Amino acid sequence: MKLIIAIVQDEDVSRLMQNLTKNNFQITKLASTGGFLKSGNTTLIVGVEKEKVDQVLKIIEDTCKIRTVTTSLTSLTLTGDSFVPYPMEITVGGATVFTLDVDRYEKI
Ligand code: 2BA
């Protein structure tokens, strides 16, 4: 048994959940926040048999899009007395996925 933890962008979540449930995978959805952008993203946890991990990863890959996001960072002025915002373009996603071994799995 494996536990897949997938951090995805909010925009992709409904489609991804539909595609996973359609294929009989069970999912738990958690609201999460990225440490860098400090904006909402979604973490899905999916427990699956080892043989099905690749199928889940393929569904995630096919569903989650790579996007460019403009974020505003702040930097100190030359005089060091105030902060000025400056825009920065970063590429996010499709998904960040961790696959973990599960020691025990039971529904009690
Ligand atoms: P955030 O931390 O909000 O990061 C959003 C995007 O900002 C990242 O996209 C990356 O392109 C960029 N970024 C992150 N930290 C950066 C830094 N120190 N300097 C410059 N750019 C930076 P992704 O890599 O696709 O990550 C999307 C989200 O997945 C992240 O949101 C975070 O919530 C999660 N994540 C990514 N890698 C992780 C890891 N190793 N451990 C835990 N969570 C992770």
Backbone and ligand atoms as CSV (ligand in chain L), in Angstrom:
chain,resi,resn,atom,element,x,y,z
A,1,MET,N,N,0.851,-1.211,0.000
A,1,MET,CA,C,0.000,0.000,0.000
A,1,MET,C,C,0.880,1.252,0.000
A,2,LYS,N,N,0.458,2.241,-0.748
A,2,LYS,CA,C,1.203,3.507,-0.837
A,2,LYS,C,C,0.264,4.668,-0.517
A,3,LEU,N,N,0.856,5.728,-0.032
A,3,LEU,CA,C,0.083,6.955,0.189
A,3,LEU,C,C,0.657,8.030,-0.725
A,4,ILE,N,N,-0.210,8.522,-1.604
A,4,ILE,CA,C,0.212,9.590,-2.522
A,4,ILE,C,C,-0.282,10.916,-1.962
A,5,ILE,N,N,0.649,11.834,-1.801
A,5,ILE,CA,C,0.296,13.194,-1.339
A,5,ILE,C,C,0.574,14.126,-2.507
A,6,ALA,N,N,-0.477,14.728,-3.037
A,6,ALA,CA,C,-0.318,15.587,-4.220
A,6,ALA,C,C,-0.747,17.007,-3.884
A,7,ILE,N,N,0.185,17.945,-4.057
A,7,ILE,CA,C,-0.147,19.365,-3.842
A,7,ILE,C,C,-0.454,19.951,-5.207
A,8,VAL,N,N,-1.679,20.421,-5.374
A,8,VAL,CA,C,-2.114,20.904,-6.693
A,8,VAL,C,C,-2.704,22.304,-6.583
A,9,GLN,N,N,-2.789,22.957,-7.724
A,9,GLN,CA,C,-3.376,24.294,-7.730
A,9,GLN,C,C,-4.892,24.187,-7.626
A,10,ASP,N,N,-5.499,25.144,-6.926
A,10,ASP,CA,C,-6.942,25.101,-6.709
A,10,ASP,C,C,-7.717,24.975,-8.019
A,11,GLU,N,N,-7.219,25.608,-9.081
A,11,GLU,CA,C,-7.913,25.594,-10.379
A,11,GLU,C,C,-8.074,24.186,-10.939
A,12,ASP,N,N,-7.174,23.278,-10.583
A,12,ASP,CA,C,-7.208,21.928,-11.171
A,12,ASP,C,C,-7.962,20.916,-10.314
A,13,VAL,N,N,-8.341,21.321,-9.093
A,13,VAL,CA,C,-8.816,20.333,-8.123
A,13,VAL,C,C,-10.112,19.630,-8.526
A,14,SER,N,N,-11.134,20.377,-8.973
A,14,SER,CA,C,-12.407,19.706,-9.274
A,14,SER,C,C,-12.221,18.661,-10.347
A,15,ARG,N,N,-11.508,19.041,-11.418
A,15,ARG,CA,C,-11.320,18.083,-12.517
A,15,ARG,C,C,-10.525,16.879,-12.055
A,16,LEU,N,N,-9.501,17.147,-11.237
A,16,LEU,CA,C,-8.659,16.045,-10.773
A,16,LEU,C,C,-9.470,15.096,-9.878
A,17,MET,N,N,-10.293,15.657,-8.988
A,17,MET,CA,C,-11.095,14.796,-8.110
A,17,MET,C,C,-12.089,13.979,-8.925
A,18,GLN,N,N,-12.677,14.626,-9.928
A,18,GLN,CA,C,-13.611,13.892,-10.814
A,18,GLN,C,C,-12.904,12.739,-11.507
A,19,ASN,N,N,-11.721,13.030,-12.062
A,19,ASN,CA,C,-10.991,12.004,-12.816
A,19,ASN,C,C,-10.536,10.861,-11.914
A,20,LEU,N,N,-10.193,11.176,-10.667
A,20,LEU,CA,C,-9.751,10.114,-9.757
A,20,LEU,C,C,-10.941,9.276,-9.277
A,21,THR,N,N,-12.032,9.929,-8.917
A,21,THR,CA,C,-13.190,9.169,-8.409
A,21,THR,C,C,-13.806,8.321,-9.529
A,22,LYS,N,N,-13.815,8.885,-10.748
A,22,LYS,CA,C,-14.315,8.139,-11.911
A,22,LYS,C,C,-13.559,6.818,-12.066
A,23,ASN,N,N,-12.285,6.833,-11.690
A,23,ASN,CA,C,-11.457,5.627,-11.788
A,23,ASN,C,C,-11.394,4.843,-10.470
A,24,ASN,N,N,-12.382,5.116,-9.607
A,24,ASN,CA,C,-12.566,4.368,-8.348
A,24,ASN,C,C,-11.462,4.561,-7.308
A,25,PHE,N,N,-10.750,5.699,-7.354
A,25,PHE,CA,C,-9.774,5.976,-6.299
A,25,PHE,C,C,-10.456,6.775,-5.194
A,26,GLN,N,N,-10.054,6.506,-3.956
A,26,GLN,CA,C,-10.608,7.251,-2.824
A,26,GLN,C,C,-9.649,8.376,-2.461
A,27,ILE,N,N,-10.230,9.535,-2.167
A,27,ILE,CA,C,-9.408,10.739,-1.977
A,27,ILE,C,C,-9.829,11.477,-0.718
A,28,THR,N,N,-8.849,12.113,-0.081
A,28,THR,CA,C,-9.165,13.114,0.950
A,28,THR,C,C,-8.553,14.431,0.505
A,29,LYS,N,N,-9.371,15.472,0.588
A,29,LYS,CA,C,-8.939,16.797,0.137
A,29,LYS,C,C,-8.654,17.683,1.351
A,30,LEU,N,N,-7.481,18.303,1.365
A,30,LEU,CA,C,-7.113,19.195,2.471
A,30,LEU,C,C,-6.808,20.582,1.912
A,31,ALA,N,N,-7.314,21.604,2.567
A,31,ALA,CA,C,-6.961,22.963,2.162
A,31,ALA,C,C,-5.546,23.229,2.660
A,32,SER,N,N,-4.691,23.765,1.809
A,32,SER,CA,C,-3.306,24.024,2.227
A,32,SER,C,C,-2.837,25.369,1.681
A,33,THR,N,N,-1.695,25.796,2.152
A,33,THR,CA,C,-1.153,27.093,1.733
A,33,THR,C,C,0.315,26.928,1.402
A,34,GLY,N,N,0.737,27.419,0.238
A,34,GLY,CA,C,2.140,27.339,-0.162
A,34,GLY,C,C,2.983,28.306,0.653
A,35,GLY,N,N,4.150,27.847,1.068
A,35,GLY,CA,C,5.018,28.682,1.897
A,35,GLY,C,C,5.612,29.852,1.145
A,36,PHE,N,N,5.756,29.725,-0.177
A,36,PHE,CA,C,6.399,30.790,-0.938
A,36,PHE,C,C,5.385,31.834,-1.393
A,37,LEU,N,N,4.327,31.378,-2.083
A,37,LEU,CA,C,3.314,32.324,-2.572
A,37,LEU,C,C,2.373,32.758,-1.445
A,38,LYS,N,N,2.306,31.933,-0.393
A,38,LYS,CA,C,1.396,32.177,0.731
A,38,LYS,C,C,-0.045,32.307,0.260
A,39,SER,N,N,-0.363,31.577,-0.823
A,39,SER,CA,C,-1.747,31.572,-1.275
A,39,SER,C,C,-2.241,30.132,-1.249
A,40,GLY,N,N,-3.552,29.986,-1.376
A,40,GLY,CA,C,-4.153,28.665,-1.232
A,40,GLY,C,C,-3.744,27.700,-2.332
A,41,ASN,N,N,-3.489,26.471,-1.939
A,41,ASN,CA,C,-3.429,25.378,-2.896
A,41,ASN,C,C,-4.169,24.221,-2.231
A,42,THR,N,N,-4.202,23.075,-2.862
A,42,THR,CA,C,-4.958,21.956,-2.295
A,42,THR,C,C,-4.073,20.732,-2.220
A,43,THR,N,N,-4.166,20.021,-1.107
A,43,THR,CA,C,-3.417,18.780,-0.968
A,43,THR,C,C,-4.405,17.621,-0.995
A,44,LEU,N,N,-4.167,16.687,-1.917
A,44,LEU,CA,C,-5.012,15.491,-1.975
A,44,LEU,C,C,-4.215,14.315,-1.449
A,45,ILE,N,N,-4.826,13.504,-0.598
A,45,ILE,CA,C,-4.159,12.265,-0.205
A,45,ILE,C,C,-4.962,11.085,-0.753
A,46,VAL,N,N,-4.218,10.157,-1.335
A,46,VAL,CA,C,-4.847,9.016,-2.000
A,46,VAL,C,C,-4.112,7.749,-1.551
A,47,GLY,N,N,-4.830,6.840,-0.909
A,47,GLY,CA,C,-4.231,5.554,-0.534
A,47,GLY,C,C,-4.534,4.531,-1.619
A,48,VAL,N,N,-3.478,3.911,-2.143
A,48,VAL,CA,C,-3.686,2.957,-3.252
A,48,VAL,C,C,-2.750,1.753,-3.140
A,49,GLU,N,N,-3.157,0.686,-3.788
A,49,GLU,CA,C,-2.267,-0.464,-3.913
A,49,GLU,C,C,-1.068,-0.052,-4.760
A,50,LYS,N,N,0.086,-0.660,-4.454
A,50,LYS,CA,C,1.353,-0.333,-5.127
A,50,LYS,C,C,1.218,-0.356,-6.657
A,51,GLU,N,N,0.467,-1.329,-7.160
A,51,GLU,CA,C,0.350,-1.500,-8.622
A,51,GLU,C,C,-0.422,-0.355,-9.276
A,52,LYS,N,N,-1.155,0.420,-8.472
A,52,LYS,CA,C,-2.002,1.475,-9.066
A,52,LYS,C,C,-1.371,2.862,-8.986
A,53,VAL,N,N,-0.173,2.941,-8.392
A,53,VAL,CA,C,0.458,4.254,-8.212
A,53,VAL,C,C,0.660,4.950,-9.565
A,54,ASP,N,N,1.164,4.218,-10.546
A,54,ASP,CA,C,1.441,4.842,-11.846
A,54,ASP,C,C,0.168,5.366,-12.504
A,55,GLN,N,N,-0.933,4.652,-12.302
A,55,GLN,CA,C,-2.203,5.099,-12.884
A,55,GLN,C,C,-2.630,6.435,-12.264
A,56,VAL,N,N,-2.464,6.537,-10.936
A,56,VAL,CA,C,-2.821,7.798,-10.262
A,56,VAL,C,C,-1.910,8.934,-10.750
A,57,LEU,N,N,-0.611,8.639,-10.835
A,57,LEU,CA,C,0.331,9.693,-11.274
A,57,LEU,C,C,0.007,10.159,-12.693
A,58,LYS,N,N,-0.418,9.239,-13.535
A,58,LYS,CA,C,-0.753,9.599,-14.928
A,58,LYS,C,C,-1.989,10.508,-14.950
A,59,ILE,N,N,-2.978,10.178,-14.114
A,59,ILE,CA,C,-4.187,11.019,-14.063
A,59,ILE,C,C,-3.824,12.418,-13.571
A,60,ILE,N,N,-2.959,12.480,-12.554
A,60,ILE,CA,C,-2.537,13.800,-12.033
A,60,ILE,C,C,-1.804,14.571,-13.130
A,61,GLU,N,N,-0.890,13.894,-13.793
A,61,GLU,CA,C,-0.087,14.546,-14.841
A,61,GLU,C,C,-0.965,15.050,-15.989
A,62,ASP,N,N,-1.954,14.245,-16.372
A,62,ASP,CA,C,-2.825,14.636,-17.487
A,62,ASP,C,C,-3.774,15.762,-17.118
A,63,THR,N,N,-4.047,15.929,-15.828
A,63,THR,CA,C,-5.076,16.887,-15.421
A,63,THR,C,C,-4.494,18.238,-14.976
A,64,CYS,N,N,-3.338,18.199,-14.319
A,64,CYS,CA,C,-2.832,19.434,-13.704
A,64,CYS,C,C,-1.944,20.215,-14.671
A,65,LYS,N,N,-2.267,21.476,-14.810
A,65,LYS,CA,C,-1.579,22.330,-15.784
A,65,LYS,C,C,-0.452,23.132,-15.125
A,66,ILE,N,N,0.592,23.360,-15.928
A,66,ILE,CA,C,1.661,24.264,-15.467
A,66,ILE,C,C,1.227,25.697,-15.766
A,67,ARG,N,N,1.375,26.576,-14.796
A,67,ARG,CA,C,0.962,27.977,-15.008
A,67,ARG,C,C,2.053,28.941,-14.559
A,68,THR,N,N,2.009,30.122,-15.174
A,68,THR,CA,C,2.916,31.180,-14.734
A,68,THR,C,C,2.138,32.139,-13.847
A,69,VAL,N,N,2.692,32.447,-12.701
A,69,VAL,CA,C,2.014,33.327,-11.747
A,69,VAL,C,C,2.915,34.527,-11.511
A,70,THR,N,N,2.308,35.712,-11.483
A,70,THR,CA,C,3.093,36.891,-11.127
A,70,THR,C,C,2.842,37.200,-9.664
A,71,THR,N,N,3.927,37.242,-8.919
A,71,THR,CA,C,3.768,37.533,-7.499
A,71,THR,C,C,4.536,38.807,-7.175
A,72,SER,N,N,4.192,39.422,-6.074
A,72,SER,CA,C,4.856,40.667,-5.712
A,72,SER,C,C,5.736,40.425,-4.485
A,73,LEU,N,N,7.028,40.554,-4.672
A,73,LEU,CA,C,7.949,40.433,-3.533
A,73,LEU,C,C,8.336,41.831,-3.086
A,74,THR,N,N,8.857,41.945,-1.885
A,74,THR,CA,C,9.297,43.265,-1.431
A,74,THR,C,C,10.799,43.268,-1.201
A,75,SER,N,N,11.384,44.419,-1.444
A,75,SER,CA,C,12.825,44.541,-1.228
A,75,SER,C,C,13.112,45.866,-0.539
A,76,LEU,N,N,14.192,45.914,0.209
A,76,LEU,CA,C,14.561,47.159,0.898
A,76,LEU,C,C,15.019,48.205,-0.119
A,77,THR,N,N,14.700,49.454,0.104
A,77,THR,CA,C,15.220,50.506,-0.762
A,77,THR,C,C,16.718,50.677,-0.494
A,78,LEU,N,N,17.407,51.385,-1.397
A,78,LEU,CA,C,18.855,51.577,-1.232
A,78,LEU,C,C,19.185,52.242,0.099
A,79,THR,N,N,18.321,53.147,0.505
A,79,THR,CA,C,18.588,53.829,1.779
A,79,THR,C,C,18.230,52.954,2.975
A,80,GLY,N,N,17.516,51.854,2.706
A,80,GLY,CA,C,17.205,50.904,3.776
A,80,GLY,C,C,16.092,51.353,4.695
A,81,ASP,N,N,15.347,52.378,4.305
A,81,ASP,CA,C,14.325,52.861,5.225
A,81,ASP,C,C,12.907,52.403,4.878
A,82,SER,N,N,12.718,51.799,3.713
A,82,SER,CA,C,11.371,51.288,3.404
A,82,SER,C,C,11.460,50.120,2.426
A,83,PHE,N,N,10.335,49.398,2.304
A,83,PHE,CA,C,10.279,48.262,1.401
A,83,PHE,C,C,9.538,48.643,0.122
A,84,VAL,N,N,10.054,48.214,-1.039
A,84,VAL,CA,C,9.319,48.469,-2.283
A,84,VAL,C,C,8.899,47.126,-2.889
A,85,PRO,N,N,7.630,47.061,-3.398
A,85,PRO,CA,C,7.203,45.810,-4.031
A,85,PRO,C,C,7.765,45.710,-5.447
A,86,TYR,N,N,8.163,44.533,-5.855
A,86,TYR,CA,C,8.514,44.345,-7.260
A,86,TYR,C,C,7.943,43.014,-7.747
A,87,PRO,N,N,7.412,43.019,-9.009
A,87,PRO,CA,C,6.757,41.811,-9.512
A,87,PRO,C,C,7.770,40.759,-9.934
A,88,MET,N,N,7.408,39.491,-9.767
A,88,MET,CA,C,8.302,38.414,-10.150
A,88,MET,C,C,7.447,37.307,-10.762
A,89,GLU,N,N,7.867,36.777,-11.909
A,89,GLU,CA,C,7.113,35.692,-12.558
A,89,GLU,C,C,7.666,34.348,-12.131
A,90,ILE,N,N,6.787,33.463,-11.671
A,90,ILE,CA,C,7.253,32.117,-11.334
A,90,ILE,C,C,6.354,31.075,-11.988
A,91,THR,N,N,6.919,29.914,-12.193
A,91,THR,CA,C,6.157,28.825,-12.810
A,91,THR,C,C,5.705,27.864,-11.718
A,92,VAL,N,N,4.406,27.573,-11.697
A,92,VAL,CA,C,3.857,26.689,-10.663
A,92,VAL,C,C,3.268,25.431,-11.299
A,93,GLY,N,N,3.458,24.319,-10.577
A,93,GLY,CA,C,2.778,23.062,-10.926
A,93,GLY,C,C,3.367,22.397,-12.120
A,94,GLY,N,N,2.577,21.604,-12.779
A,94,GLY,CA,C,1.321,20.910,-12.575
A,94,GLY,C,C,1.036,20.437,-11.165
A,95,ALA,N,N,1.876,19.581,-10.540
A,95,ALA,CA,C,1.593,19.114,-9.196
A,95,ALA,C,C,2.906,18.714,-8.541
A,96,THR,N,N,2.943,18.851,-7.216
A,96,THR,CA,C,4.091,18.340,-6.455
A,96,THR,C,C,3.609,17.082,-5.741
A,97,VAL,N,N,4.252,15.956,-6.032
A,97,VAL,CA,C,3.714,14.678,-5.560
A,97,VAL,C,C,4.753,13.905,-4.738
A,98,PHE,N,N,4.344,13.467,-3.567
A,98,PHE,CA,C,5.171,12.585,-2.728
A,98,PHE,C,C,4.475,11.227,-2.678
A,99,THR,N,N,5.235,10.153,-2.821
A,99,THR,CA,C,4.654,8.806,-2.678
A,99,THR,C,C,5.352,8.097,-1.516
A,100,LEU,N,N,4.567,7.710,-0.526
A,100,LEU,CA,C,5.121,7.141,0.718
A,100,LEU,C,C,4.665,5.688,0.892
A,101,ASP,N,N,5.501,4.898,1.549
A,101,ASP,CA,C,5.090,3.551,1.942
A,101,ASP,C,C,4.135,3.648,3.126
A,102,VAL,N,N,3.153,2.770,3.145
A,102,VAL,CA,C,2.218,2.726,4.275
A,102,VAL,C,C,2.509,1.466,5.089
A,103,ASP,N,N,2.817,1.609,6.378
A,103,ASP,CA,C,3.100,0.455,7.236
A,103,ASP,C,C,1.843,-0.358,7.503
A,104,ARG,N,N,0.782,0.347,7.845
A,104,ARG,CA,C,-0.489,-0.331,8.152
A,104,ARG,C,C,-1.626,0.479,7.604
A,105,TYR,N,N,-2.662,-0.218,7.170
A,105,TYR,CA,C,-3.874,0.464,6.687
A,105,TYR,C,C,-5.061,-0.328,7.183
A,106,GLU,N,N,-5.916,0.318,7.936
A,106,GLU,CA,C,-7.120,-0.392,8.357
A,106,GLU,C,C,-8.258,0.594,8.537
A,107,LYS,N,N,-9.472,0.095,8.340
A,107,LYS,CA,C,-10.668,0.894,8.637
A,107,LYS,C,C,-11.314,0.214,9.815
A,108,ILE,N,N,-11.339,0.888,10.942
A,108,ILE,CA,C,-11.789,0.238,12.188
A,108,ILE,C,C,-13.204,0.712,12.540
L,1,2BA,P1,P,4.577,27.634,-2.871
L,1,2BA,O1,O,5.510,27.378,-1.744
L,1,2BA,O2,O,3.622,28.750,-2.712
L,1,2BA,O3,O,5.469,27.834,-4.193
L,1,2BA,C1,C,4.879,28.227,-5.406
L,1,2BA,C2,C,5.926,28.259,-6.498
L,1,2BA,O4,O,6.883,29.253,-6.191
L,1,2BA,C3,C,6.702,26.941,-6.659
L,1,2BA,O5,O,6.002,26.081,-7.531
L,1,2BA,C4,C,8.025,27.431,-7.227
L,1,2BA,O6,O,7.937,27.604,-8.639
L,1,2BA,C5,C,8.180,28.812,-6.619
L,1,2BA,N1,N,9.049,28.833,-5.441
L,1,2BA,C6,C,8.857,28.180,-4.263
L,1,2BA,N2,N,9.838,28.464,-3.383
L,1,2BA,C7,C,10.671,29.309,-4.020
L,1,2BA,C8,C,11.881,29.992,-3.654
L,1,2BA,N3,N,12.418,29.841,-2.429
L,1,2BA,N4,N,12.473,30.809,-4.588
L,1,2BA,C9,C,11.924,30.980,-5.824
L,1,2BA,N5,N,10.790,30.378,-6.233
L,1,2BA,C10,C,10.175,29.557,-5.340
L,1,2BA,P2,P,6.020,24.524,-7.305
L,1,2BA,O7,O,7.426,24.044,-7.155
L,1,2BA,O8,O,5.206,23.925,-8.411
L,1,2BA,O9,O,5.308,24.240,-5.913
L,1,2BA,C11,C,3.908,24.400,-5.735
L,1,2BA,C12,C,3.544,24.205,-4.279
L,1,2BA,O10,O,3.881,22.848,-3.900
L,1,2BA,C13,C,4.324,25.069,-3.299
L,1,2BA,O11,O,3.688,26.314,-3.166
L,1,2BA,C14,C,4.269,24.250,-1.998
L,1,2BA,O12,O,3.001,24.430,-1.376
L,1,2BA,C15,C,4.334,22.828,-2.523
L,1,2BA,N6,N,5.701,22.279,-2.520
L,1,2BA,C16,C,6.597,22.301,-3.534
L,1,2BA,N7,N,7.728,21.670,-3.199
L,1,2BA,C17,C,7.560,21.238,-1.922
L,1,2BA,C18,C,8.368,20.503,-1.006
L,1,2BA,N8,N,9.620,20.082,-1.331
L,1,2BA,N9,N,7.874,20.228,0.223
L,1,2BA,C19,C,6.616,20.629,0.567
L,1,2BA,N10,N,5.790,21.326,-0.262
L,1,2BA,C20,C,6.250,21.615,-1.489
